[in-house]
């Protein structure tokens, strides 16, 4: 039986762990320092609680964390990996730039532990996404991860070095989430000056597909804005200096923080966005 360690049973980590467990893998995580919600999520996914040293006995460690925690968790695990007699394959699955990935790889490879780069594209597996996200792997050890398809994951192996999967994730998120954030900002700006109705009418005629997309994407984005901020910061460092995208994504990261702050206080931005997608007929009714 293959043993797979999950760094943290967050929404994605627990859901992925659940799929792996359903398909016969032994899935482990260190839960003692996790919140009650995380522990309950892990229990529901059949993830086994172990100590951190035992994580190093797994065949594969999947680091699935908020992007700002990717490097610090690798540094935390490094002494344990250094002393582990049998090294697992450490796979960084986080939404980090190739530059940040290099730092993580240096920490892990210094312990003699093999390392692979990964990108997770898509929502966590579950009722609304039964197929689950796609896992893209790159690097010299990526081919070993093709067998994860036998444990229920949708796997793509790239013929590329470490950093390529992370670049893929940054580019895809920069397009997908960038469009959502930029459009949301313009909807707020138009609503602030009384142009919401006219903008909606114009978009219904000339940008109907985008309007429909945003009607679904905006409510989904708002509670995640705080988490998207760090991802925008990572995207800003992709090929930094070659194009002005660094400044663009730094600004989108700041928009994320403003939206997250707004949700904690007067919710003016959230209210404007909700009103934009609520037809006048519904308001009257």
C-alpha positions as CSV (number, residue, x, y, z in Angstrom):
1,X,0.0,0.0,0.0
2,X,1.3,3.4,-0.9
3,X,1.6,5.9,1.9
4,X,1.0,9.6,1.0
5,X,1.5,12.4,3.5
6,X,-0.5,15.6,3.2
7,X,1.1,18.8,4.7
8,X,-2.2,20.2,5.9
9,X,-5.9,19.1,5.7
10,X,-7.2,22.4,4.3
11,X,-10.1,22.5,1.8
12,X,-7.9,21.2,-1.0
13,X,-5.5,19.0,1.0
14,X,-8.3,17.1,2.8
15,X,-10.3,16.7,-0.4
16,X,-7.3,15.3,-2.3
17,X,-6.4,13.1,0.7
18,X,-9.9,11.8,0.7
19,X,-9.7,10.8,-3.0
20,X,-6.4,9.0,-2.4
21,X,-7.8,7.2,0.6
22,X,-10.9,6.1,-1.3
23,X,-8.7,4.6,-3.9
24,X,-6.7,2.5,-1.4
25,X,-3.8,4.7,-0.4
26,X,-2.8,5.2,3.2
27,X,-3.0,9.0,3.8
28,X,-1.4,10.6,6.8
29,X,-1.0,14.1,8.2
30,X,0.2,15.6,11.5
31,X,-3.0,17.0,13.1
32,X,-2.1,17.8,16.7
33,X,-1.5,21.5,16.0
34,X,-4.4,21.9,13.6
35,X,-7.7,23.5,14.3
36,X,-10.7,21.5,15.3
37,X,-12.3,22.1,11.9
38,X,-9.2,20.8,10.1
39,X,-9.1,17.7,12.4
40,X,-12.7,17.0,11.6
41,X,-12.1,17.5,7.9
42,X,-9.2,15.1,8.0
43,X,-11.2,12.5,10.0
44,X,-14.0,12.7,7.4
45,X,-11.5,12.1,4.6
46,X,-10.0,9.0,6.4
47,X,-6.7,10.8,6.9
48,X,-4.6,9.1,9.7
49,X,-3.1,11.3,12.4
50,X,0.6,10.8,12.9
51,X,3.5,12.8,14.4
52,X,5.6,14.9,12.1
53,X,8.6,12.5,12.1
54,X,6.3,9.8,10.7
55,X,5.4,12.0,7.7
56,X,9.0,11.3,6.5
57,X,8.2,7.6,6.3
58,X,5.7,8.2,3.5
59,X,6.4,7.4,-0.1
60,X,5.3,10.8,-1.2
61,X,4.8,14.1,0.7
62,X,2.3,16.5,-0.9
63,X,2.8,20.0,0.3
64,X,-0.6,21.6,-0.2
65,X,-0.6,24.9,1.8
66,X,-1.4,28.6,1.5
67,X,1.4,30.0,-0.7
68,X,2.9,32.1,2.1
69,X,3.5,28.9,4.1
70,X,5.2,26.8,1.4
71,X,8.8,27.9,2.3
72,X,8.4,28.0,6.1
73,X,6.9,24.5,6.2
74,X,9.7,23.1,4.0
75,X,12.2,24.7,6.5
76,X,10.3,23.2,9.4
77,X,10.4,19.7,7.8
78,X,14.0,19.9,6.7
79,X,15.6,18.6,10.0
80,X,13.2,15.7,10.0
81,X,13.9,14.8,6.4
82,X,17.7,15.2,7.0
83,X,17.6,12.4,9.6
84,X,15.1,10.2,7.8
85,X,16.8,6.9,6.7
86,X,14.5,6.6,3.8
87,X,13.6,9.7,1.9
88,X,10.1,10.4,0.5
89,X,9.5,12.2,-2.7
90,X,8.6,15.8,-1.6
91,X,6.2,17.4,-4.0
92,X,5.4,21.2,-3.7
93,X,1.9,21.7,-5.0
94,X,1.5,25.3,-3.9
95,X,0.6,28.4,-5.8
96,X,4.1,29.9,-5.7
97,X,6.3,31.4,-8.4
98,X,9.3,29.6,-9.9
99,X,11.6,31.9,-7.8
100,X,9.9,30.9,-4.6
101,X,9.9,27.3,-5.7
102,X,13.7,27.4,-6.2
103,X,14.1,28.4,-2.5
104,X,11.8,25.5,-1.4
105,X,13.7,23.1,-3.6
106,X,17.1,24.2,-2.2
107,X,15.9,23.6,1.4
108,X,14.5,20.1,0.6
109,X,17.2,18.9,-1.7
110,X,19.9,19.9,0.8
111,X,18.5,17.1,3.0
112,X,19.1,14.5,0.2
113,X,15.3,14.3,-0.4
114,X,14.1,14.1,-4.0
115,X,11.9,17.0,-5.1
116,X,9.2,17.6,-7.7
117,X,7.2,20.7,-8.8
118,X,3.4,20.5,-9.1
119,X,0.5,22.7,-10.1
120,X,-3.1,22.0,-9.0
121,X,-5.5,23.5,-11.4
122,X,-9.2,23.4,-10.6
123,X,-11.5,23.2,-7.5
124,X,-11.1,20.6,-4.8
125,X,-12.7,17.3,-5.6
126,X,-16.3,17.0,-4.3
127,X,-19.9,17.3,-5.2
128,X,-19.4,20.4,-7.4
129,X,-16.3,19.0,-9.1
130,X,-16.5,15.2,-9.1
131,X,-13.6,14.7,-11.4
132,X,-11.3,16.8,-9.2
133,X,-8.6,19.2,-10.3
134,X,-5.7,18.4,-12.6
135,X,-2.2,17.8,-11.2
136,X,0.6,18.9,-13.4
137,X,4.1,17.7,-12.4
138,X,7.5,18.7,-13.7
139,X,11.1,18.1,-12.8
140,X,13.5,15.1,-13.0
141,X,11.3,13.0,-10.6
142,X,7.9,13.9,-12.1
143,X,7.6,10.7,-14.0
144,X,7.3,8.8,-10.7
145,X,4.1,10.6,-10.0
146,X,2.2,9.3,-13.0
147,X,1.1,6.4,-10.8
148,X,-1.0,8.8,-8.7
149,X,-3.6,8.3,-11.4
150,X,-4.1,4.8,-10.0
151,X,-5.1,6.5,-6.7
152,X,-7.8,8.7,-8.3
153,X,-5.9,11.8,-9.2
154,X,-6.0,13.4,-12.7
155,X,-2.3,13.5,-13.6
156,X,-0.3,15.3,-16.3
157,X,3.5,14.9,-16.4
158,X,5.3,17.7,-18.1
159,X,8.6,17.1,-20.0
160,X,10.2,20.1,-18.2
161,X,12.4,21.1,-15.3
162,X,11.3,22.1,-11.8
163,X,9.6,25.5,-12.1
164,X,7.6,24.8,-15.2
165,X,4.6,23.5,-13.3
166,X,4.7,26.5,-11.0
167,X,5.0,28.8,-13.9
168,X,1.9,27.1,-15.4
169,X,0.0,27.6,-12.2
170,X,1.0,31.3,-12.0
171,X,0.0,31.9,-15.7
172,X,-3.3,30.1,-15.4
173,X,-4.2,31.8,-12.1
174,X,-3.0,35.1,-13.5
175,X,-5.5,34.8,-16.4
176,X,-8.4,33.2,-14.6
177,X,-8.3,35.0,-11.3
178,X,-6.9,38.2,-12.8
179,X,-9.9,38.6,-15.1
180,X,-12.2,38.1,-12.1
181,X,-10.4,40.7,-9.9
182,X,-9.9,43.3,-12.7
183,X,-13.6,43.0,-13.8
184,X,-14.8,43.1,-10.2
185,X,-12.8,46.3,-9.6
186,X,-14.4,48.0,-12.7
187,X,-17.9,46.9,-11.7
188,X,-17.3,48.5,-8.3
189,X,-15.9,51.7,-9.9
190,X,-18.9,52.0,-12.2
191,X,-21.3,51.4,-9.5
192,X,-19.7,54.1,-7.3
193,X,-20.6,56.7,-9.9
194,X,-24.1,55.5,-10.9
195,X,-23.1,53.7,-14.1
196,X,-24.0,50.2,-12.9
197,X,-27.2,49.8,-14.8
198,X,-25.8,51.2,-18.1
199,X,-22.7,49.0,-17.7
200,X,-24.8,45.9,-17.1
201,X,-27.0,46.7,-20.2
202,X,-23.9,47.2,-22.3
203,X,-22.3,44.0,-21.2
204,X,-25.6,42.1,-21.8
205,X,-25.3,43.2,-25.4
206,X,-21.6,43.0,-26.1
207,X,-20.0,40.9,-23.3
208,X,-22.7,38.5,-22.3
209,X,-20.3,35.5,-21.8
210,X,-18.2,37.6,-19.5
211,X,-21.2,38.9,-17.6
212,X,-22.5,35.3,-17.0
213,X,-19.0,34.2,-15.9
214,X,-18.7,37.0,-13.4
215,X,-22.2,36.4,-12.0
216,X,-20.8,33.0,-10.8
217,X,-17.2,33.9,-10.2
218,X,-17.7,37.0,-8.1
219,X,-19.6,35.4,-5.2
220,X,-17.1,32.6,-5.2
221,X,-14.1,35.0,-5.1
222,X,-15.2,37.3,-2.3
223,X,-14.7,34.9,0.6
224,X,-11.4,33.8,-0.8
225,X,-10.0,37.2,-1.5
226,X,-7.7,37.1,1.5
227,X,-6.2,33.9,0.2
228,X,-5.9,35.2,-3.3
229,X,-3.8,38.1,-2.2
230,X,-0.6,36.1,-1.5
231,X,-1.1,34.3,-4.8
232,X,-1.2,37.6,-6.7
233,X,2.0,38.6,-4.9
234,X,3.6,35.4,-6.2
235,X,2.4,35.9,-9.7
236,X,3.9,39.4,-9.6
237,X,7.4,37.9,-9.5
238,X,6.9,35.7,-12.6
239,X,9.5,37.0,-15.1
240,X,9.7,40.1,-13.1
241,X,11.3,43.0,-15.0
242,X,10.6,41.7,-18.5
243,X,7.1,43.0,-18.6
244,X,5.2,45.4,-16.3
245,X,3.1,42.5,-15.0
246,X,4.8,42.8,-11.6
247,X,3.1,46.1,-11.0
248,X,-0.2,44.9,-12.3
249,X,-0.4,41.8,-10.1
250,X,0.9,43.7,-7.1
251,X,-2.1,46.0,-7.6
252,X,-4.5,43.0,-7.9
253,X,-3.0,41.7,-4.7
254,X,-3.9,45.0,-3.0
255,X,-7.4,44.8,-4.4
256,X,-7.7,41.4,-2.8
257,X,-6.7,42.8,0.5
258,X,-9.2,45.7,0.1
259,X,-12.0,43.2,-0.7
260,X,-11.1,41.0,2.3
261,X,-10.9,44.0,4.6
262,X,-14.3,45.2,3.3
263,X,-15.9,41.9,4.2
264,X,-14.7,42.3,7.7
265,X,-16.2,45.8,8.1
266,X,-18.9,47.7,6.3
267,X,-19.1,45.4,3.2
268,X,-19.6,48.3,0.8
269,X,-17.8,46.6,-2.0
270,X,-19.6,43.3,-1.5
271,X,-22.9,45.1,-1.5
272,X,-22.2,46.9,-4.7
273,X,-21.1,43.7,-6.5
274,X,-24.2,41.8,-5.2
275,X,-26.5,44.6,-6.4
276,X,-24.8,44.7,-9.9
277,X,-25.8,41.0,-10.5
278,X,-29.3,41.4,-9.1
279,X,-31.8,42.3,-11.8
280,X,-34.0,45.3,-11.3
281,X,-37.1,43.1,-11.5
282,X,-35.8,41.0,-8.5
283,X,-35.2,44.2,-6.5
284,X,-38.8,45.4,-7.1
285,X,-40.2,42.0,-6.2
